């Protein structure tokens, strides 16, 4: 299952840092950013077929000073 978030991440350096943290804390998740999209999309998929813990992703981004809103 894939969950899509609107974020305020603005550049590739920020995105790389956050992706590293997501993959470190959530081993079963694969994530990527689409910073070309107007909403600076973050897509997160669970490789084990289960749901993505949206609140946990939002909290992780918030710890680094970013916002995420589930679309």
N, CA, C and O atoms as a CHARMM CRD file, in Angstrom:
* protein
*
  284
    1    1 UNK  N      0.84300  -1.18000   0.00000 PROA 1      0.00000
    2    1 UNK  CA     0.00000   0.00000   0.00000 PROA 1      0.00000
    3    1 UNK  C      0.88800   1.24400   0.00000 PROA 1      0.00000
    4    1 UNK  O      1.90500   1.28500   0.69200 PROA 1      0.00000
    5    2 UNK  N      0.50600   2.24500  -0.76900 PROA 2      0.00000
    6    2 UNK  CA     1.26000   3.49700  -0.87300 PROA 2      0.00000
    7    2 UNK  C      0.45600   4.60900  -0.22600 PROA 2      0.00000
    8    2 UNK  O     -0.74800   4.73200  -0.44700 PROA 2      0.00000
    9    3 UNK  N      1.13100   5.41100   0.57200 PROA 3      0.00000
   10    3 UNK  CA     0.52100   6.60100   1.15600 PROA 3      0.00000
   11    3 UNK  C      1.25700   7.80800   0.60700 PROA 3      0.00000
   12    3 UNK  O      2.48500   7.81500   0.52000 PROA 3      0.00000
   13    4 UNK  N      0.49300   8.83400   0.23400 PROA 4      0.00000
   14    4 UNK  CA     1.06000  10.03300  -0.37700 PROA 4      0.00000
   15    4 UNK  C      0.85200  11.21400   0.56700 PROA 4      0.00000
   16    4 UNK  O     -0.22900  11.40500   1.12500 PROA 4      0.00000
   17    5 UNK  N      1.91900  12.00100   0.72900 PROA 5      0.00000
   18    5 UNK  CA     1.88800  13.15900   1.61200 PROA 5      0.00000
   19    5 UNK  C      2.24500  14.42000   0.84700 PROA 5      0.00000
   20    5 UNK  O      3.10300  14.39700  -0.03600 PROA 5      0.00000
   21    6 UNK  N      1.59300  15.50600   1.18300 PROA 6      0.00000
   22    6 UNK  CA     1.98900  16.84300   0.75200 PROA 6      0.00000
   23    6 UNK  C      2.97000  17.33700   1.80800 PROA 6      0.00000
   24    6 UNK  O      2.69800  17.21700   3.00200 PROA 6      0.00000
   25    7 UNK  N      4.11400  17.89600   1.38500 PROA 7      0.00000
   26    7 UNK  CA     5.12500  18.34300   2.35300 PROA 7      0.00000
   27    7 UNK  C      5.58500  19.76100   2.03900 PROA 7      0.00000
   28    7 UNK  O      5.25400  20.33100   1.00000 PROA 7      0.00000
   29    8 UNK  N      6.35900  20.30900   2.96900 PROA 8      0.00000
   30    8 UNK  CA     7.00300  21.59800   2.73500 PROA 8      0.00000
   31    8 UNK  C      8.50700  21.42900   2.51000 PROA 8      0.00000
   32    8 UNK  O      9.26800  22.38200   2.68500 PROA 8      0.00000
   33    9 UNK  N      8.93400  20.24700   2.13000 PROA 9      0.00000
   34    9 UNK  CA    10.33200  19.99200   1.78300 PROA 9      0.00000
   35    9 UNK  C     10.60000  20.71000   0.46500 PROA 9      0.00000
   36    9 UNK  O      9.82600  20.57500  -0.48300 PROA 9      0.00000
   37   10 UNK  N     11.68900  21.46900   0.39900 PROA 10     0.00000
   38   10 UNK  CA    11.92000  22.33700  -0.75600 PROA 10     0.00000
   39   10 UNK  C     13.07600  21.93000  -1.66100 PROA 10     0.00000
   40   10 UNK  O     13.09800  22.30400  -2.83400 PROA 10     0.00000
   41   11 UNK  N     14.03400  21.17400  -1.14000 PROA 11     0.00000
   42   11 UNK  CA    15.18400  20.88500  -1.99500 PROA 11     0.00000
   43   11 UNK  C     15.67900  19.45400  -1.81300 PROA 11     0.00000
   44   11 UNK  O     15.29200  18.75800  -0.87400 PROA 11     0.00000
   45   12 UNK  N     16.53700  19.03800  -2.72500 PROA 12     0.00000
   46   12 UNK  CA    17.01900  17.65200  -2.74900 PROA 12     0.00000
   47   12 UNK  C     17.83300  17.30200  -1.51400 PROA 12     0.00000
   48   12 UNK  O     17.77800  16.16100  -1.05500 PROA 12     0.00000
   49   13 UNK  N     18.57700  18.23400  -0.97000 PROA 13     0.00000
   50   13 UNK  CA    19.38000  17.96000   0.23300 PROA 13     0.00000
   51   13 UNK  C     18.46900  17.60300   1.40800 PROA 13     0.00000
   52   13 UNK  O     18.73300  16.64200   2.13000 PROA 13     0.00000
   53   14 UNK  N     17.41000  18.36700   1.59500 PROA 14     0.00000
   54   14 UNK  CA    16.44500  18.07800   2.65500 PROA 14     0.00000
   55   14 UNK  C     15.78700  16.72600   2.41500 PROA 14     0.00000
   56   14 UNK  O     15.62500  15.93200   3.34200 PROA 14     0.00000
   57   15 UNK  N     15.41400  16.47100   1.17700 PROA 15     0.00000
   58   15 UNK  CA    14.74500  15.20900   0.83600 PROA 15     0.00000
   59   15 UNK  C     15.65100  14.01800   1.12200 PROA 15     0.00000
   60   15 UNK  O     15.20100  13.02800   1.69900 PROA 15     0.00000
   61   16 UNK  N     16.91400  14.09700   0.72700 PROA 16     0.00000
   62   16 UNK  CA    17.85600  12.98800   0.97600 PROA 16     0.00000
   63   16 UNK  C     18.00400  12.71500   2.46700 PROA 16     0.00000
   64   16 UNK  O     18.02500  11.55900   2.88900 PROA 16     0.00000
   65   17 UNK  N     18.10500  13.76500   3.26000 PROA 17     0.00000
   66   17 UNK  CA    18.23900  13.61200   4.71200 PROA 17     0.00000
   67   17 UNK  C     17.00900  12.90200   5.29600 PROA 17     0.00000
   68   17 UNK  O     17.13600  11.98800   6.11000 PROA 17     0.00000
   69   18 UNK  N     15.82800  13.33500   4.87000 PROA 18     0.00000
   70   18 UNK  CA    14.60100  12.73600   5.38500 PROA 18     0.00000
   71   18 UNK  C     14.42500  11.29900   4.91300 PROA 18     0.00000
   72   18 UNK  O     13.98500  10.44400   5.68200 PROA 18     0.00000
   73   19 UNK  N     14.76200  11.02600   3.66600 PROA 19     0.00000
   74   19 UNK  CA    14.66500   9.64800   3.16800 PROA 19     0.00000
   75   19 UNK  C     15.58400   8.72700   3.95600 PROA 19     0.00000
   76   19 UNK  O     15.21200   7.59900   4.28000 PROA 19     0.00000
   77   20 UNK  N     16.77800   9.20400   4.26400 PROA 20     0.00000
   78   20 UNK  CA    17.71200   8.41300   5.07400 PROA 20     0.00000
   79   20 UNK  C     17.08700   8.08100   6.42900 PROA 20     0.00000
   80   20 UNK  O     17.17800   6.94300   6.89200 PROA 20     0.00000
   81   21 UNK  N     16.46600   9.05200   7.05600 PROA 21     0.00000
   82   21 UNK  CA    15.83700   8.84300   8.36300 PROA 21     0.00000
   83   21 UNK  C     14.63100   7.89900   8.26500 PROA 21     0.00000
   84   21 UNK  O     14.44900   7.03000   9.11800 PROA 21     0.00000
   85   22 UNK  N     13.81900   8.07100   7.23500 PROA 22     0.00000
   86   22 UNK  CA    12.65800   7.19200   7.05500 PROA 22     0.00000
   87   22 UNK  C     13.11400   5.74800   6.89800 PROA 22     0.00000
   88   22 UNK  O     12.57800   4.84900   7.54500 PROA 22     0.00000
   89   23 UNK  N     14.10200   5.52800   6.04000 PROA 23     0.00000
   90   23 UNK  CA    14.57100   4.16700   5.79000 PROA 23     0.00000
   91   23 UNK  C     15.30600   3.58400   7.00300 PROA 23     0.00000
   92   23 UNK  O     15.31800   2.36800   7.19000 PROA 23     0.00000
   93   24 UNK  N     15.90900   4.42700   7.81200 PROA 24     0.00000
   94   24 UNK  CA    16.57100   3.97200   9.03100 PROA 24     0.00000
   95   24 UNK  C     15.55500   3.53300  10.08800 PROA 24     0.00000
   96   24 UNK  O     15.73400   2.49700  10.73000 PROA 24     0.00000
   97   25 UNK  N     14.49800   4.31300  10.26600 PROA 25     0.00000
   98   25 UNK  CA    13.50500   4.03700  11.31000 PROA 25     0.00000
   99   25 UNK  C     12.42700   3.04700  10.89000 PROA 25     0.00000
  100   25 UNK  O     11.81500   2.39800  11.73800 PROA 25     0.00000
  101   26 UNK  N     12.19200   2.92600   9.59300 PROA 26     0.00000
  102   26 UNK  CA    11.13200   2.06100   9.08500 PROA 26     0.00000
  103   26 UNK  C     11.72200   1.14200   8.01800 PROA 26     0.00000
  104   26 UNK  O     11.67300   1.45200   6.82700 PROA 26     0.00000
  105   27 UNK  N     12.26700   0.03700   8.44000 PROA 27     0.00000
  106   27 UNK  CA    12.97400  -0.88300   7.53800 PROA 27     0.00000
  107   27 UNK  C     12.08800  -1.43100   6.42600 PROA 27     0.00000
  108   27 UNK  O     12.58700  -1.73800   5.34400 PROA 27     0.00000
  109   28 UNK  N     10.78900  -1.56000   6.66700 PROA 28     0.00000
  110   28 UNK  CA     9.88100  -2.13200   5.67500 PROA 28     0.00000
  111   28 UNK  C      9.28900  -1.07800   4.73800 PROA 28     0.00000
  112   28 UNK  O      8.43300  -1.39500   3.91300 PROA 28     0.00000
  113   29 UNK  N      9.74200   0.17500   4.86200 PROA 29     0.00000
  114   29 UNK  CA     9.19800   1.24300   4.02700 PROA 29     0.00000
  115   29 UNK  C     10.18100   1.61700   2.92900 PROA 29     0.00000
  116   29 UNK  O     11.39500   1.59200   3.12900 PROA 29     0.00000
  117   30 UNK  N      9.64700   1.96100   1.77800 PROA 30     0.00000
  118   30 UNK  CA    10.41200   2.55000   0.68700 PROA 30     0.00000
  119   30 UNK  C      9.74600   3.87900   0.39100 PROA 30     0.00000
  120   30 UNK  O      8.52800   3.94700   0.22900 PROA 30     0.00000
  121   31 UNK  N     10.53900   4.92900   0.32200 PROA 31     0.00000
  122   31 UNK  CA     9.98700   6.26900   0.16000 PROA 31     0.00000
  123   31 UNK  C     10.73400   7.03500  -0.91900 PROA 31     0.00000
  124   31 UNK  O     11.89900   6.76100  -1.20800 PROA 31     0.00000
  125   32 UNK  N     10.04000   7.99800  -1.50700 PROA 32     0.00000
  126   32 UNK  CA    10.67500   8.90600  -2.45100 PROA 32     0.00000
  127   32 UNK  C      9.90800  10.21800  -2.48700 PROA 32     0.00000
  128   32 UNK  O      8.72200  10.27700  -2.16400 PROA 32     0.00000
  129   33 UNK  N     10.61400  11.26200  -2.88600 PROA 33     0.00000
  130   33 UNK  CA    10.02800  12.59200  -3.02800 PROA 33     0.00000
  131   33 UNK  C      9.86200  12.92900  -4.49900 PROA 33     0.00000
  132   33 UNK  O     10.64400  12.49600  -5.34500 PROA 33     0.00000
  133   34 UNK  N      8.83600  13.70500  -4.78600 PROA 34     0.00000
  134   34 UNK  CA     8.66200  14.31600  -6.09500 PROA 34     0.00000
  135   34 UNK  C      8.62700  15.82600  -5.85800 PROA 34     0.00000
  136   34 UNK  O      7.56400  16.40900  -5.64500 PROA 34     0.00000
  137   35 UNK  N      9.80000  16.44300  -5.89900 PROA 35     0.00000
  138   35 UNK  CA     9.89800  17.87100  -5.62300 PROA 35     0.00000
  139   35 UNK  C      9.51300  18.71600  -6.83500 PROA 35     0.00000
  140   35 UNK  O      9.42800  19.94000  -6.73800 PROA 35     0.00000
  141   36 UNK  N      9.28200  18.07400  -7.96400 PROA 36     0.00000
  142   36 UNK  CA     8.79400  18.76700  -9.15700 PROA 36     0.00000
  143   36 UNK  C      7.29500  19.05400  -9.03800 PROA 36     0.00000
  144   36 UNK  O      6.78100  19.97100  -9.67800 PROA 36     0.00000
  145   37 UNK  N      6.60300  18.26900  -8.21900 PROA 37     0.00000
  146   37 UNK  CA     5.17200  18.45600  -7.99400 PROA 37     0.00000
  147   37 UNK  C      4.96300  19.69300  -7.13000 PROA 37     0.00000
  148   37 UNK  O      5.77800  19.98200  -6.25400 PROA 37     0.00000
  149   38 UNK  N      3.89500  20.41200  -7.36600 PROA 38     0.00000
  150   38 UNK  CA     3.60700  21.63800  -6.61300 PROA 38     0.00000
  151   38 UNK  C      3.45800  21.37700  -5.11100 PROA 38     0.00000
  152   38 UNK  O      3.70400  22.26600  -4.29600 PROA 38     0.00000
  153   39 UNK  N      3.05200  20.15300  -4.74900 PROA 39     0.00000
  154   39 UNK  CA     2.85700  19.80100  -3.34000 PROA 39     0.00000
  155   39 UNK  C      4.06800  19.11800  -2.71900 PROA 39     0.00000
  156   39 UNK  O      3.98700  18.63600  -1.58900 PROA 39     0.00000
  157   40 UNK  N      5.19000  19.06700  -3.43400 PROA 40     0.00000
  158   40 UNK  CA     6.41700  18.43500  -2.91300 PROA 40     0.00000
  159   40 UNK  C      6.09600  17.07500  -2.28300 PROA 40     0.00000
  160   40 UNK  O      6.30500  16.84400  -1.09200 PROA 40     0.00000
  161   41 UNK  N      5.59200  16.21500  -3.11400 PROA 41     0.00000
  162   41 UNK  CA     5.03400  14.92900  -2.70800 PROA 41     0.00000
  163   41 UNK  C      6.07700  13.98800  -2.10500 PROA 41     0.00000
  164   41 UNK  O      7.19500  13.86200  -2.60500 PROA 41     0.00000
  165   42 UNK  N      5.67800  13.33900  -1.02800 PROA 42     0.00000
  166   42 UNK  CA     6.41700  12.22200  -0.44200 PROA 42     0.00000
  167   42 UNK  C      5.54000  10.99500  -0.58800 PROA 42     0.00000
  168   42 UNK  O      4.40100  10.98200  -0.12100 PROA 42     0.00000
  169   43 UNK  N      6.06800   9.95500  -1.23900 PROA 43     0.00000
  170   43 UNK  CA     5.34800   8.68400  -1.37400 PROA 43     0.00000
  171   43 UNK  C      6.04200   7.66300  -0.49200 PROA 43     0.00000
  172   43 UNK  O      7.26500   7.52700  -0.52100 PROA 43     0.00000
  173   44 UNK  N      5.25000   6.95000   0.29000 PROA 44     0.00000
  174   44 UNK  CA     5.78500   5.92100   1.17800 PROA 44     0.00000
  175   44 UNK  C      5.01000   4.63700   0.94800 PROA 44     0.00000
  176   44 UNK  O      3.78000   4.62900   0.98800 PROA 44     0.00000
  177   45 UNK  N      5.73300   3.55200   0.70800 PROA 45     0.00000
  178   45 UNK  CA     5.11700   2.24400   0.51400 PROA 45     0.00000
  179   45 UNK  C      5.69400   1.27400   1.53600 PROA 45     0.00000
  180   45 UNK  O      6.87500   1.34000   1.87900 PROA 45     0.00000
  181   46 UNK  N      4.84300   0.37400   2.01700 PROA 46     0.00000
  182   46 UNK  CA     5.28600  -0.68400   2.91200 PROA 46     0.00000
  183   46 UNK  C      5.57200  -1.91400   2.06200 PROA 46     0.00000
  184   46 UNK  O      4.68500  -2.42600   1.37900 PROA 46     0.00000
  185   47 UNK  N      6.81100  -2.38500   2.10800 PROA 47     0.00000
  186   47 UNK  CA     7.21200  -3.52900   1.29200 PROA 47     0.00000
  187   47 UNK  C      6.63200  -4.84100   1.80600 PROA 47     0.00000
  188   47 UNK  O      6.69000  -5.85800   1.11400 PROA 47     0.00000
  189   48 UNK  N      6.08000  -4.82700   3.00300 PROA 48     0.00000
  190   48 UNK  CA     5.48700  -6.03500   3.58100 PROA 48     0.00000
  191   48 UNK  C      3.98200  -6.10200   3.32800 PROA 48     0.00000
  192   48 UNK  O      3.30100  -6.98800   3.84300 PROA 48     0.00000
  193   49 UNK  N      3.46600  -5.16500   2.53500 PROA 49     0.00000
  194   49 UNK  CA     2.05900  -5.19600   2.17100 PROA 49     0.00000
  195   49 UNK  C      1.10900  -4.57100   3.17000 PROA 49     0.00000
  196   49 UNK  O     -0.08500  -4.45800   2.89400 PROA 49     0.00000
  197   50 UNK  N      1.60200  -4.17000   4.30100 PROA 50     0.00000
  198   50 UNK  CA     0.73600  -3.56900   5.30900 PROA 50     0.00000
  199   50 UNK  C      0.55200  -2.08200   5.09100 PROA 50     0.00000
  200   50 UNK  O      1.12900  -1.51100   4.16600 PROA 50     0.00000
  201   51 UNK  N     -0.24500  -1.45400   5.93300 PROA 51     0.00000
  202   51 UNK  CA    -0.46700  -0.01100   5.80400 PROA 51     0.00000
  203   51 UNK  C      0.74200   0.78900   6.29600 PROA 51     0.00000
  204   51 UNK  O      1.51500   0.32300   7.13300 PROA 51     0.00000
  205   52 UNK  N      0.88200   1.97100   5.77300 PROA 52     0.00000
  206   52 UNK  CA     1.91400   2.91100   6.22700 PROA 52     0.00000
  207   52 UNK  C      1.37900   3.62600   7.45700 PROA 52     0.00000
  208   52 UNK  O      0.22600   4.05600   7.47500 PROA 52     0.00000
  209   53 UNK  N      2.20300   3.75200   8.47400 PROA 53     0.00000
  210   53 UNK  CA     1.82000   4.46400   9.68600 PROA 53     0.00000
  211   53 UNK  C      1.96600   5.96000   9.43000 PROA 53     0.00000
  212   53 UNK  O      3.02100   6.54300   9.68000 PROA 53     0.00000
  213   54 UNK  N      0.90200   6.57000   8.93200 PROA 54     0.00000
  214   54 UNK  CA     0.93500   7.98400   8.53800 PROA 54     0.00000
  215   54 UNK  C      1.35200   8.90300   9.67500 PROA 54     0.00000
  216   54 UNK  O      2.15500   9.81400   9.47600 PROA 54     0.00000
  217   55 UNK  N      0.81800   8.67100  10.85500 PROA 55     0.00000
  218   55 UNK  CA     1.14200   9.52700  12.00200 PROA 55     0.00000
  219   55 UNK  C      2.62700   9.45000  12.33800 PROA 55     0.00000
  220   55 UNK  O      3.23200  10.45800  12.70400 PROA 55     0.00000
  221   56 UNK  N      3.21600   8.26800  12.21900 PROA 56     0.00000
  222   56 UNK  CA     4.64200   8.10800  12.52100 PROA 56     0.00000
  223   56 UNK  C      5.50100   8.85500  11.50200 PROA 56     0.00000
  224   56 UNK  O      6.51100   9.45600  11.86800 PROA 56     0.00000
  225   57 UNK  N      5.11000   8.82100  10.22800 PROA 57     0.00000
  226   57 UNK  CA     5.84600   9.55700   9.19500 PROA 57     0.00000
  227   57 UNK  C      5.72600  11.05600   9.44300 PROA 57     0.00000
  228   57 UNK  O      6.71800  11.78100   9.36200 PROA 57     0.00000
  229   58 UNK  N      4.52400  11.51900   9.74200 PROA 58     0.00000
  230   58 UNK  CA     4.31900  12.94400  10.03100 PROA 58     0.00000
  231   58 UNK  C      5.15500  13.38200  11.22300 PROA 58     0.00000
  232   58 UNK  O      5.76600  14.45000  11.19600 PROA 58     0.00000
  233   59 UNK  N      5.18500  12.56100  12.27500 PROA 59     0.00000
  234   59 UNK  CA     5.97300  12.88900  13.46900 PROA 59     0.00000
  235   59 UNK  C      7.45600  12.93600  13.16700 PROA 59     0.00000
  236   59 UNK  O      8.16100  13.81200  13.66600 PROA 59     0.00000
  237   60 UNK  N      7.94100  12.00300  12.35700 PROA 60     0.00000
  238   60 UNK  CA     9.35700  11.98900  12.00600 PROA 60     0.00000
  239   60 UNK  C      9.71900  13.26700  11.25100 PROA 60     0.00000
  240   60 UNK  O     10.72400  13.90200  11.57200 PROA 60     0.00000
  241   61 UNK  N      8.92900  13.65300  10.26700 PROA 61     0.00000
  242   61 UNK  CA     9.21100  14.88000   9.52500 PROA 61     0.00000
  243   61 UNK  C      9.14600  16.08900  10.44500 PROA 61     0.00000
  244   61 UNK  O      9.95800  17.00800  10.33000 PROA 61     0.00000
  245   62 UNK  N      8.19100  16.08900  11.34900 PROA 62     0.00000
  246   62 UNK  CA     8.04200  17.21400  12.27100 PROA 62     0.00000
  247   62 UNK  C      9.27100  17.36500  13.17500 PROA 62     0.00000
  248   62 UNK  O      9.67800  18.48500  13.48600 PROA 62     0.00000
  249   63 UNK  N      9.85600  16.24900  13.59300 PROA 63     0.00000
  250   63 UNK  CA    11.07000  16.30400  14.42200 PROA 63     0.00000
  251   63 UNK  C     12.21100  17.02600  13.70500 PROA 63     0.00000
  252   63 UNK  O     13.10200  17.58000  14.34800 PROA 63     0.00000
  253   64 UNK  N     12.18000  17.01700  12.38200 PROA 64     0.00000
  254   64 UNK  CA    13.21000  17.67800  11.58800 PROA 64     0.00000
  255   64 UNK  C     12.75300  19.04100  11.06700 PROA 64     0.00000
  256   64 UNK  O     13.43000  19.65700  10.24300 PROA 64     0.00000
  257   65 UNK  N     11.59800  19.50700  11.55300 PROA 65     0.00000
  258   65 UNK  CA    11.12300  20.83200  11.21400 PROA 65     0.00000
  259   65 UNK  C     10.29800  20.93400   9.94500 PROA 65     0.00000
  260   65 UNK  O     10.13800  22.02200   9.39200 PROA 65     0.00000
  261   66 UNK  N      9.76700  19.79400   9.47300 PROA 66     0.00000
  262   66 UNK  CA     8.97800  19.78500   8.25100 PROA 66     0.00000
  263   66 UNK  C      7.54900  19.34600   8.53300 PROA 66     0.00000
  264   66 UNK  O      7.26900  18.70000   9.54200 PROA 66     0.00000
  265   67 UNK  N      6.65800  19.70500   7.63200 PROA 67     0.00000
  266   67 UNK  CA     5.25300  19.33500   7.74900 PROA 67     0.00000
  267   67 UNK  C      4.89400  18.32300   6.66700 PROA 67     0.00000
  268   67 UNK  O      5.44800  18.34300   5.56800 PROA 67     0.00000
  269   68 UNK  N      3.96500  17.44600   6.99600 PROA 68     0.00000
  270   68 UNK  CA     3.44100  16.48700   6.03200 PROA 68     0.00000
  271   68 UNK  C      1.94500  16.34200   6.26900 PROA 68     0.00000
  272   68 UNK  O      1.48100  16.25500   7.40600 PROA 68     0.00000
  273   69 UNK  N      1.20800  16.31700   5.17600 PROA 69     0.00000
  274   69 UNK  CA    -0.24700  16.17700   5.23900 PROA 69     0.00000
  275   69 UNK  C     -0.63300  15.02500   4.30700 PROA 69     0.00000
  276   69 UNK  O     -0.25800  15.01100   3.13400 PROA 69     0.00000
  277   70 UNK  N     -1.37500  14.07500   4.83600 PROA 70     0.00000
  278   70 UNK  CA    -1.79800  12.94300   4.03100 PROA 70     0.00000
  279   70 UNK  C     -2.77300  13.40300   2.95700 PROA 70     0.00000
  280   70 UNK  O     -3.71800  14.14400   3.23000 PROA 70     0.00000
  281   71 UNK  N     -2.52800  12.94800   1.72400 PROA 71     0.00000
  282   71 UNK  CA    -3.44100  13.26100   0.61600 PROA 71     0.00000
  283   71 UNK  C     -4.35500  12.08400   0.34000 PROA 71     0.00000
  284   71 UNK  O     -5.19600  12.15200  -0.55600 PROA 71     0.00000
